Amino acid sequence: MVVISVVNLLVVAVILGKHRKKICPLALVFLCIFVGVAMYRTVFVSSYPGLLVWFDTIFNSPFIIRSLATFAEISFIGIFALVLYRLNKEFPVGKFLSITPFLAVLFIVVAQYFAFEALIKQSGIGFIIEEALWAAAFLILIPLVIVRLRLIKTSSISKSQKIAIIAIAAWCFGYGAFQLFYGLPFIHSGYLPMGLAPAGTALQRAVFDFTATRDFATWGGIGFFIWHGSYFSICSWLLITIVYNTRKKA
């Protein structure tokens, strides 16, 4: 995963070098943030439930990782929103559909609150609410995505824009289905028995008191590996594809 993340950073560097003038500056900032944080998190692996870390160092603190993840996750949804917003300006849709990218951003921003609460208090309900908000953010985009998929059958948009739309659609449908039919009912529901950490020590524990282990079973076995691997490979590739294919033509 570290090697993959390094390659992703090199790809972003090439895009910056060759195409930065053709790409929305904010989209480039979001892309750099996400891929950069992904690189950091492939080295300093962390699991929020149980406060597990790969290295026994403050740089691997779940609280620090969660703080970095906030920037990365807002950057992730930010790229989706920017691309869909630009398409909405070029190809207008109804009022509700036009605001769904902003609602998706709002859901992810609110999810950050529950992510920190769940981490600090080790609250199972907090983790579930966070994941439910993530699911809602991309499910609410599906009606707009369906409308945009109809554009790929026309000559109104470029081939690159079509690729970006297909990438966004694949994520919305794939991630939405994963959360609805597997993530929420079978994985995240397992967080429910988790109790709240004592209020006085909760924050200190999240920042400083974590368990360093490299035991595969403790991390959750193959399930955690698949999640971790997908998060820092597929998500980065997705954003690179979307940003690169929404650049302006010379």
Contacts in CASP RR format, 6 or more apart in sequence:
PFRMAT RR
TARGET T0000
AUTHOR 0000-0000-0000
METHOD contacts of the structure
MODEL  1
MVVISVVNLLVVAVILGKHRKKICPLALVFLCIFVGVAMYRTVFVSSYPG
LLVWFDTIFNSPFIIRSLATFAEISFIGIFALVLYRLNKEFPVGKFLSIT
PFLAVLFIVVAQYFAFEALIKQSGIGFIIEEALWAAAFLILIPLVIVRLR
LIKTSSISKSQKIAIIAIAAWCFGYGAFQLFYGLPFIHSGYLPMGLAPAG
TALQRAVFDFTATRDFATWGGIGFFIWHGSYFSICSWLLITIVYNTRKKA
1 42 0 8 1.000
1 228 0 8 1.000
1 229 0 8 1.000
1 232 0 8 1.000
1 233 0 8 1.000
2 39 0 8 1.000
2 42 0 8 1.000
2 43 0 8 1.000
4 42 0 8 1.000
4 232 0 8 1.000
4 233 0 8 1.000
5 35 0 8 1.000
5 36 0 8 1.000
5 38 0 8 1.000
5 39 0 8 1.000
5 42 0 8 1.000
5 232 0 8 1.000
5 236 0 8 1.000
6 39 0 8 1.000
8 35 0 8 1.000
8 38 0 8 1.000
8 39 0 8 1.000
8 233 0 8 1.000
8 236 0 8 1.000
8 237 0 8 1.000
8 240 0 8 1.000
9 35 0 8 1.000
9 36 0 8 1.000
9 39 0 8 1.000
11 240 0 8 1.000
12 31 0 8 1.000
12 32 0 8 1.000
12 35 0 8 1.000
12 240 0 8 1.000
15 23 0 8 1.000
15 28 0 8 1.000
15 31 0 8 1.000
15 240 0 8 1.000
15 243 0 8 1.000
15 244 0 8 1.000
16 28 0 8 1.000
16 32 0 8 1.000
19 244 0 8 1.000
19 247 0 8 1.000
20 28 0 8 1.000
22 247 0 8 1.000
22 248 0 8 1.000
22 249 0 8 1.000
22 250 0 8 1.000
23 243 0 8 1.000
23 244 0 8 1.000
23 246 0 8 1.000
23 247 0 8 1.000
23 248 0 8 1.000
24 82 0 8 1.000
24 86 0 8 1.000
24 246 0 8 1.000
26 82 0 8 1.000
27 79 0 8 1.000
27 82 0 8 1.000
27 83 0 8 1.000
27 243 0 8 1.000
27 246 0 8 1.000
28 243 0 8 1.000
29 75 0 8 1.000
30 75 0 8 1.000
30 76 0 8 1.000
30 78 0 8 1.000
30 79 0 8 1.000
30 82 0 8 1.000
30 239 0 8 1.000
31 75 0 8 1.000
31 79 0 8 1.000
31 239 0 8 1.000
31 240 0 8 1.000
31 243 0 8 1.000
33 71 0 8 1.000
33 72 0 8 1.000
33 75 0 8 1.000
34 72 0 8 1.000
34 75 0 8 1.000
34 76 0 8 1.000
34 79 0 8 1.000
34 235 0 8 1.000
34 236 0 8 1.000
34 239 0 8 1.000
35 236 0 8 1.000
35 239 0 8 1.000
35 240 0 8 1.000
36 72 0 8 1.000
37 68 0 8 1.000
37 69 0 8 1.000
37 71 0 8 1.000
37 72 0 8 1.000
38 72 0 8 1.000
38 231 0 8 1.000
38 232 0 8 1.000
38 235 0 8 1.000
38 236 0 8 1.000
40 65 0 8 1.000
40 68 0 8 1.000
41 65 0 8 1.000
41 68 0 8 1.000
41 69 0 8 1.000
41 232 0 8 1.000
42 232 0 8 1.000
43 54 0 8 1.000
44 53 0 8 1.000
44 54 0 8 1.000
44 55 0 8 1.000
44 57 0 8 1.000
44 59 0 8 1.000
44 60 0 8 1.000
44 65 0 8 1.000
45 53 0 8 1.000
45 54 0 8 1.000
45 60 0 8 1.000
45 228 0 8 1.000
46 52 0 8 1.000
46 53 0 8 1.000
46 54 0 8 1.000
46 60 0 8 1.000
46 61 0 8 1.000
46 62 0 8 1.000
46 65 0 8 1.000
46 210 0 8 1.000
47 53 0 8 1.000
47 62 0 8 1.000
47 219 0 8 1.000
47 224 0 8 1.000
48 62 0 8 1.000
48 66 0 8 1.000
48 115 0 8 1.000
48 118 0 8 1.000
48 119 0 8 1.000
48 127 0 8 1.000
49 122 0 8 1.000
49 124 0 8 1.000
49 127 0 8 1.000
49 191 0 8 1.000
49 194 0 8 1.000
50 122 0 8 1.000
50 211 0 8 1.000
51 62 0 8 1.000
51 119 0 8 1.000
51 122 0 8 1.000
51 205 0 8 1.000
51 206 0 8 1.000
51 209 0 8 1.000
51 210 0 8 1.000
51 211 0 8 1.000
52 62 0 8 1.000
52 210 0 8 1.000
52 211 0 8 1.000
52 212 0 8 1.000
52 213 0 8 1.000
52 218 0 8 1.000
52 219 0 8 1.000
53 60 0 8 1.000
53 61 0 8 1.000
53 62 0 8 1.000
53 210 0 8 1.000
53 211 0 8 1.000
53 212 0 8 1.000
53 213 0 8 1.000
54 60 0 8 1.000
54 212 0 8 1.000
54 214 0 8 1.000
55 212 0 8 1.000
56 212 0 8 1.000
58 64 0 8 1.000
58 208 0 8 1.000
60 210 0 8 1.000
60 212 0 8 1.000
61 206 0 8 1.000
61 207 0 8 1.000
61 208 0 8 1.000
61 210 0 8 1.000
62 119 0 8 1.000
62 206 0 8 1.000
62 210 0 8 1.000
63 119 0 8 1.000
63 120 0 8 1.000
63 203 0 8 1.000
63 206 0 8 1.000
63 207 0 8 1.000
64 207 0 8 1.000
66 115 0 8 1.000
66 116 0 8 1.000
66 119 0 8 1.000
66 206 0 8 1.000
69 115 0 8 1.000
70 112 0 8 1.000
70 115 0 8 1.000
70 116 0 8 1.000
73 108 0 8 1.000
73 111 0 8 1.000
73 112 0 8 1.000
74 105 0 8 1.000
74 108 0 8 1.000
74 109 0 8 1.000
74 112 0 8 1.000
76 108 0 8 1.000
76 235 0 8 1.000
76 239 0 8 1.000
77 104 0 8 1.000
77 105 0 8 1.000
77 108 0 8 1.000
77 137 0 8 1.000
78 105 0 8 1.000
79 239 0 8 1.000
79 242 0 8 1.000
79 243 0 8 1.000
80 101 0 8 1.000
80 104 0 8 1.000
80 141 0 8 1.000
80 168 0 8 1.000
80 171 0 8 1.000
80 242 0 8 1.000
81 101 0 8 1.000
81 102 0 8 1.000
81 104 0 8 1.000
81 105 0 8 1.000
83 164 0 8 1.000
83 168 0 8 1.000
83 242 0 8 1.000
83 246 0 8 1.000
84 100 0 8 1.000
84 101 0 8 1.000
84 141 0 8 1.000
84 144 0 8 1.000
84 148 0 8 1.000
84 168 0 8 1.000
85 101 0 8 1.000
86 246 0 8 1.000
87 148 0 8 1.000
87 151 0 8 1.000
87 161 0 8 1.000
87 165 0 8 1.000
88 97 0 8 1.000
88 98 0 8 1.000
88 101 0 8 1.000
88 144 0 8 1.000
91 148 0 8 1.000
91 151 0 8 1.000
91 156 0 8 1.000
91 157 0 8 1.000
92 98 0 8 1.000
93 144 0 8 1.000
93 147 0 8 1.000
97 143 0 8 1.000
97 144 0 8 1.000
97 147 0 8 1.000
100 140 0 8 1.000
100 141 0 8 1.000
100 143 0 8 1.000
100 144 0 8 1.000
101 141 0 8 1.000
101 144 0 8 1.000
103 137 0 8 1.000
103 140 0 8 1.000
104 137 0 8 1.000
104 138 0 8 1.000
104 140 0 8 1.000
104 141 0 8 1.000
105 137 0 8 1.000
107 133 0 8 1.000
107 134 0 8 1.000
107 136 0 8 1.000
107 137 0 8 1.000
107 140 0 8 1.000
108 133 0 8 1.000
108 134 0 8 1.000
108 137 0 8 1.000
110 133 0 8 1.000
111 129 0 8 1.000
111 130 0 8 1.000
111 133 0 8 1.000
111 134 0 8 1.000
111 137 0 8 1.000
114 126 0 8 1.000
114 127 0 8 1.000
114 129 0 8 1.000
114 130 0 8 1.000
114 133 0 8 1.000
115 126 0 8 1.000
115 127 0 8 1.000
115 130 0 8 1.000
117 123 0 8 1.000
117 126 0 8 1.000
118 124 0 8 1.000
118 125 0 8 1.000
118 126 0 8 1.000
118 127 0 8 1.000
118 129 0 8 1.000
118 130 0 8 1.000
118 191 0 8 1.000
119 206 0 8 1.000
120 197 0 8 1.000
120 202 0 8 1.000
120 203 0 8 1.000
120 205 0 8 1.000
120 206 0 8 1.000
121 195 0 8 1.000
121 196 0 8 1.000
121 197 0 8 1.000
121 202 0 8 1.000
122 194 0 8 1.000
122 195 0 8 1.000
122 196 0 8 1.000
122 197 0 8 1.000
122 202 0 8 1.000
123 194 0 8 1.000
123 195 0 8 1.000
123 196 0 8 1.000
124 190 0 8 1.000
124 191 0 8 1.000
124 192 0 8 1.000
124 193 0 8 1.000
124 194 0 8 1.000
124 195 0 8 1.000
125 191 0 8 1.000
125 192 0 8 1.000
126 191 0 8 1.000
127 188 0 8 1.000
127 191 0 8 1.000
127 194 0 8 1.000
128 184 0 8 1.000
128 188 0 8 1.000
128 189 0 8 1.000
128 191 0 8 1.000
128 192 0 8 1.000
131 179 0 8 1.000
131 183 0 8 1.000
131 184 0 8 1.000
131 188 0 8 1.000
132 179 0 8 1.000
132 184 0 8 1.000
134 179 0 8 1.000
135 175 0 8 1.000
135 176 0 8 1.000
135 179 0 8 1.000
135 180 0 8 1.000
135 184 0 8 1.000
138 171 0 8 1.000
138 172 0 8 1.000
138 175 0 8 1.000
138 176 0 8 1.000
139 172 0 8 1.000
139 176 0 8 1.000
139 180 0 8 1.000
141 168 0 8 1.000
141 172 0 8 1.000
142 172 0 8 1.000
142 173 0 8 1.000
145 165 0 8 1.000
145 168 0 8 1.000
145 169 0 8 1.000
145 172 0 8 1.000
145 173 0 8 1.000
146 169 0 8 1.000
148 165 0 8 1.000
148 168 0 8 1.000
148 169 0 8 1.000
149 165 0 8 1.000
149 166 0 8 1.000
149 169 0 8 1.000
151 157 0 8 1.000
151 161 0 8 1.000
151 162 0 8 1.000
151 165 0 8 1.000
152 162 0 8 1.000
152 165 0 8 1.000
152 166 0 8 1.000
157 165 0 8 1.000
158 249 0 8 1.000
160 244 0 8 1.000
160 245 0 8 1.000
160 246 0 8 1.000
160 247 0 8 1.000
160 249 0 8 1.000
161 245 0 8 1.000
161 246 0 8 1.000
163 241 0 8 1.000
163 245 0 8 1.000
164 241 0 8 1.000
164 242 0 8 1.000
164 245 0 8 1.000
164 246 0 8 1.000
167 238 0 8 1.000
167 241 0 8 1.000
167 242 0 8 1.000
167 245 0 8 1.000
168 242 0 8 1.000
171 238 0 8 1.000
196 202 0 8 1.000
197 205 0 8 1.000
197 206 0 8 1.000
201 209 0 8 1.000
213 219 0 8 1.000
216 225 0 8 1.000
219 225 0 8 1.000
END
